[in-house]
């Protein structure tokens, strides 16, 4: 199996630390890290751990022994101080993603795992950036993508992602919801399930609209979409009130929850799995997973971090690639 590729993310955050700490473990899955060699070496010295860097050569064996790391070097634009953002390095962060995605699309890598980036500093550099998910969609020319997080014994996908709450109702259209559910069903089967996926769908409004008395989005958009997709063979339950949807019997009998917006579903999942969850992008032409946390600038260079989420992201990407084969 080809190696996975891991981007080291925001250089002033904990992304480089995660790569360095990962290198201390024996790995069955070969991984190539994209980043600046000098940065990774300096962070290892700061953390007080051994690190031998090997240049990645396509087609050659990749380092998996503790203390060793295969690196595809991309140079920083400016020196890095842990915890201190510098907009000058925003193009470097995007270059990591561009090279990793190109390698995945070419079949060089089995899948992409991303360390966290800082959206604010990329926008401060004058580059419009909404997030990994949207950036990879645009660069791969994928018509529609779905953000899904997994952990705590559940999977939660999102009908809308990083948008202001006041914009959400207008973004949930029949076309967008149909595309989201088709991709979700397709990629759940492709990467995760052996049979037809069973999906729980949340309503947008309290009590799923209460027959139109608390909002009409369920009646005018969500219910018609679910009814139409059921005729295509999709296994869909809902729309259900979000405050009673996350019950163990319901979750146990379904493969995934579709929440209508970011903070409707993710607080529940992160409560159950914080530090051991994984972010998955569905609808891309390649496997992509990520940690479920941010750059943690205050922890960069301290060593006071947990690689649990990164480890899960790598294991998930490897399992997805294998299932797809």
C-alpha positions as CSV (number, residue, x, y, z in Angstrom):
1,X,0.0,0.0,0.0
2,X,1.2,3.5,-0.8
3,X,2.2,5.7,2.1
4,X,-0.2,8.3,3.6
5,X,0.9,11.9,3.5
6,X,0.7,14.2,6.6
7,X,0.8,17.9,6.3
8,X,2.5,19.6,9.3
9,X,0.0,22.5,9.3
10,X,0.5,26.0,10.9
11,X,4.2,26.2,11.8
12,X,3.7,28.3,14.9
13,X,1.1,25.8,16.3
14,X,1.3,22.2,17.5
15,X,1.3,20.6,14.0
16,X,5.1,20.2,13.9
17,X,5.0,19.0,17.5
18,X,2.5,16.3,16.6
19,X,4.7,15.1,13.7
20,X,7.7,15.0,16.0
21,X,5.9,13.1,18.7
22,X,4.3,10.7,16.2
23,X,7.9,9.9,15.0
24,X,8.7,8.5,18.5
25,X,6.2,5.6,17.9
26,X,6.6,2.5,15.8
27,X,4.3,2.8,12.9
28,X,2.8,0.0,10.8
29,X,1.4,2.4,8.3
30,X,4.1,4.3,6.3
31,X,3.7,8.1,6.5
32,X,5.4,10.9,4.7
33,X,5.4,14.3,6.5
34,X,5.3,17.5,4.4
35,X,7.1,20.4,6.1
36,X,10.3,22.3,6.6
37,X,13.2,20.1,7.8
38,X,14.7,22.8,9.9
39,X,11.4,23.5,11.6
40,X,10.9,19.9,12.5
41,X,14.4,19.4,13.7
42,X,14.2,22.6,15.8
43,X,10.9,21.5,17.4
44,X,12.3,18.1,18.2
45,X,15.3,19.7,20.0
46,X,12.9,22.0,21.9
47,X,10.8,19.0,23.0
48,X,14.0,17.1,23.9
49,X,13.2,14.0,21.7
50,X,15.4,12.3,19.2
51,X,14.6,12.8,15.5
52,X,16.4,11.5,12.4
53,X,14.9,12.9,9.2
54,X,15.1,11.0,6.0
55,X,14.4,12.6,2.6
56,X,11.3,11.1,1.0
57,X,12.0,9.5,-2.4
58,X,8.9,8.3,-4.3
59,X,8.9,4.5,-4.7
60,X,11.5,4.0,-2.0
61,X,10.7,2.6,1.5
62,X,9.4,5.1,4.0
63,X,10.7,5.3,7.6
64,X,8.5,3.6,10.2
65,X,11.0,3.0,13.1
66,X,10.8,5.1,16.3
67,X,12.8,8.3,16.1
68,X,12.8,8.4,12.3
69,X,10.6,10.3,9.9
70,X,10.4,10.5,6.2
71,X,10.1,14.1,5.1
72,X,9.2,15.9,1.9
73,X,10.8,19.2,2.4
74,X,9.0,22.4,1.7
75,X,10.8,25.6,2.9
76,X,9.3,28.2,5.2
77,X,9.0,31.7,4.0
78,X,10.0,33.2,7.4
79,X,11.5,32.0,10.7
80,X,9.1,30.5,13.2
81,X,8.7,31.3,16.9
82,X,6.3,28.7,18.6
83,X,3.0,30.4,19.5
84,X,3.6,33.5,17.3
85,X,1.7,33.6,14.1
86,X,3.3,35.2,11.0
87,X,1.2,35.9,7.9
88,X,4.3,35.6,5.8
89,X,4.1,31.8,6.2
90,X,0.5,31.5,5.0
91,X,1.6,30.6,1.4
92,X,3.8,27.9,2.9
93,X,0.8,26.4,4.8
94,X,-1.2,26.3,1.5
95,X,1.8,24.9,-0.4
96,X,1.8,21.9,2.0
97,X,-1.9,21.2,1.1
98,X,-1.3,21.7,-2.6
99,X,1.6,19.2,-2.8
100,X,-0.2,16.7,-0.6
101,X,-3.4,16.8,-2.7
102,X,-1.4,16.6,-6.0
103,X,0.3,13.5,-4.7
104,X,-3.0,11.9,-3.7
105,X,-4.6,12.6,-7.0
106,X,-1.6,11.2,-8.9
107,X,-1.8,7.9,-6.8
108,X,1.5,8.7,-5.1
109,X,-0.1,8.7,-1.7
110,X,-3.0,6.5,-0.4
111,X,-4.6,9.3,1.5
112,X,-4.1,12.7,3.1
113,X,-4.0,13.5,6.8
114,X,-3.8,17.2,7.9
115,X,-2.5,18.8,11.0
116,X,-4.4,22.0,12.1
117,X,-4.1,25.3,10.3
118,X,-5.0,28.8,11.5
119,X,-7.8,30.3,9.3
120,X,-7.3,33.8,10.7
121,X,-3.6,34.2,9.8
122,X,-4.2,32.9,6.3
123,X,-6.9,35.5,5.8
124,X,-4.7,38.2,7.4
125,X,-2.2,37.4,4.6
126,X,-4.9,38.5,2.1
127,X,-5.8,35.0,1.1
128,X,-9.5,34.1,1.3
129,X,-9.6,30.9,3.3
130,X,-12.7,29.3,4.9
131,X,-11.1,26.0,6.0
132,X,-9.4,22.8,4.9
133,X,-12.6,21.3,3.6
134,X,-13.5,24.1,1.3
135,X,-10.0,24.6,0.1
136,X,-9.5,21.0,-0.9
137,X,-12.9,21.0,-2.6
138,X,-11.9,24.0,-4.7
139,X,-8.4,22.7,-5.5
140,X,-9.7,19.2,-6.5
141,X,-12.7,20.6,-8.4
142,X,-15.0,18.4,-6.4
143,X,-18.6,19.5,-7.1
144,X,-19.8,19.0,-3.5
145,X,-18.1,17.8,-0.3
146,X,-19.4,16.8,3.1
147,X,-17.6,17.3,6.5
148,X,-18.0,14.4,8.8
149,X,-16.5,13.9,12.3
150,X,-16.2,10.5,13.9
151,X,-15.5,9.6,17.5
152,X,-17.2,8.5,20.7
153,X,-18.9,5.7,18.9
154,X,-20.7,7.9,16.4
155,X,-20.3,9.7,13.1
156,X,-21.8,13.2,12.5
157,X,-21.9,14.8,9.1
158,X,-22.9,18.4,8.4
159,X,-25.3,19.9,5.9
160,X,-23.6,23.3,6.3
161,X,-20.1,23.9,7.6
162,X,-18.3,27.2,8.6
163,X,-21.1,29.7,8.2
164,X,-22.8,32.3,10.4
165,X,-25.9,30.9,12.1
166,X,-28.1,33.6,10.5
167,X,-27.1,32.3,7.0
168,X,-27.8,28.6,7.6
169,X,-31.5,28.4,6.7
170,X,-30.9,29.9,3.2
171,X,-28.0,27.5,2.6
172,X,-30.2,24.5,3.2
173,X,-31.8,24.1,-0.2
174,X,-33.3,21.0,-1.8
175,X,-30.4,20.8,-4.2
176,X,-27.7,21.2,-1.6
177,X,-29.3,18.8,0.8
178,X,-29.9,16.2,-1.9
179,X,-26.2,16.4,-3.0
180,X,-25.0,16.1,0.6
181,X,-27.1,13.0,1.3
182,X,-26.1,11.3,-1.9
183,X,-22.4,11.8,-1.2
184,X,-22.8,10.8,2.4
185,X,-24.6,7.5,1.5
186,X,-22.1,6.8,-1.3
187,X,-18.9,7.5,0.7
188,X,-20.1,5.8,3.8
189,X,-20.5,2.6,1.7
190,X,-17.3,3.2,-0.1
191,X,-15.1,3.8,3.0
192,X,-17.0,2.4,6.1
193,X,-20.0,0.1,5.7
194,X,-20.5,-3.3,4.1
195,X,-24.2,-2.7,3.4
196,X,-26.4,0.2,2.6
197,X,-25.7,3.0,5.1
198,X,-28.5,4.0,7.5
199,X,-28.6,7.8,8.1
200,X,-30.3,9.8,10.9
201,X,-31.3,13.3,9.7
202,X,-31.8,16.1,12.2
203,X,-34.4,18.8,11.7
204,X,-33.2,22.4,11.5
205,X,-35.7,24.0,13.9
206,X,-36.6,23.1,17.5
207,X,-38.9,20.0,17.6
208,X,-38.1,19.6,13.9
209,X,-40.4,22.5,13.1
210,X,-43.4,21.3,15.1
211,X,-45.5,20.8,11.9
212,X,-44.6,24.3,10.7
213,X,-45.3,26.2,13.9
214,X,-41.6,26.6,14.8
215,X,-40.3,26.9,11.2
216,X,-41.2,25.6,7.8
217,X,-37.8,24.4,6.5
218,X,-38.6,20.8,7.5
219,X,-41.9,20.8,5.6
220,X,-40.7,22.8,2.6
221,X,-37.1,21.4,2.1
222,X,-36.0,18.6,4.3
223,X,-39.0,16.2,4.2
224,X,-39.5,16.5,0.4
225,X,-35.8,15.7,-0.1
226,X,-35.8,12.7,2.2
227,X,-39.0,11.3,0.5
228,X,-37.4,11.7,-2.9
229,X,-34.1,10.0,-1.9
230,X,-35.9,7.1,-0.3
231,X,-37.3,6.3,-3.7
232,X,-33.6,6.0,-4.9
233,X,-33.0,3.4,-2.1
234,X,-31.3,5.6,0.5
235,X,-32.0,4.5,4.1
236,X,-33.0,7.8,5.8
237,X,-34.7,8.4,9.2
238,X,-36.0,11.8,10.0
239,X,-36.1,14.7,10.2
240,X,-35.9,14.2,14.0
241,X,-35.6,16.9,16.7
242,X,-31.9,17.4,17.4
243,X,-32.3,17.5,21.2
244,X,-33.6,13.9,21.2
245,X,-31.8,12.4,18.3
246,X,-28.6,11.5,20.1
247,X,-29.9,8.6,22.0
248,X,-28.0,5.3,22.2
249,X,-30.7,3.0,20.7
250,X,-31.0,5.3,17.6
251,X,-27.3,5.8,17.2
252,X,-26.7,2.0,17.5
253,X,-29.1,1.3,14.7
254,X,-27.7,3.9,12.3
255,X,-24.3,4.5,10.7
256,X,-24.3,8.3,10.7
257,X,-26.1,11.5,11.8
258,X,-26.6,14.4,9.4
259,X,-26.8,17.6,11.4
260,X,-28.0,20.8,9.7
261,X,-25.3,23.1,11.0
262,X,-21.9,23.0,12.7
263,X,-22.8,23.5,16.4
264,X,-26.0,21.4,16.2
265,X,-24.2,18.1,16.1
266,X,-20.5,18.6,16.9
267,X,-20.8,19.5,20.6
268,X,-22.3,16.1,21.3
269,X,-19.6,14.3,19.4
270,X,-16.8,16.3,20.8
271,X,-18.1,15.8,24.3
272,X,-18.0,12.1,23.8
273,X,-14.6,12.0,22.0
274,X,-12.5,15.1,22.5
275,X,-8.9,14.4,21.8
276,X,-9.7,11.1,20.1
277,X,-12.0,12.2,17.3
278,X,-11.3,12.6,13.6
279,X,-12.5,14.9,10.8
280,X,-13.2,13.2,7.5
281,X,-14.0,15.0,4.2
282,X,-16.3,13.0,2.0
283,X,-16.9,13.8,-1.7
284,X,-13.2,14.4,-2.6
285,X,-11.5,12.2,-5.2
286,X,-9.1,11.0,-2.4
287,X,-9.1,10.0,1.2
288,X,-8.7,12.9,3.6
289,X,-8.8,13.0,7.4
290,X,-7.7,15.5,10.0
291,X,-7.4,16.0,13.8
292,X,-10.5,17.3,15.5
293,X,-8.7,20.2,17.3
294,X,-7.0,23.5,16.5
295,X,-3.5,24.9,16.4
296,X,-3.2,25.3,20.2
297,X,-0.7,28.1,19.9
298,X,-0.2,28.3,23.7
299,X,1.0,24.7,23.7
300,X,3.4,24.8,20.8
301,X,6.9,23.8,21.8
302,X,5.9,22.8,25.3
303,X,5.4,19.0,24.7
304,X,2.1,19.2,26.7
305,X,0.1,17.7,23.9
306,X,-1.7,14.5,23.1
307,X,-1.2,12.8,19.7
308,X,-4.4,10.7,20.2
309,X,-6.5,12.6,17.6
310,X,-3.7,12.4,15.0
311,X,-3.2,8.7,15.7
312,X,-7.0,8.1,15.1
313,X,-6.9,10.3,12.0
314,X,-4.0,8.2,10.5
315,X,-5.7,4.9,11.4
316,X,-9.0,6.1,9.9
317,X,-7.3,7.2,6.7
318,X,-5.5,3.9,6.4
319,X,-8.7,1.9,7.0
320,X,-10.7,4.1,4.5
321,X,-8.1,3.5,1.8
322,X,-8.1,-0.2,2.5
323,X,-11.9,-0.4,2.5
324,X,-12.0,1.5,-0.8
325,X,-9.7,-1.1,-2.4
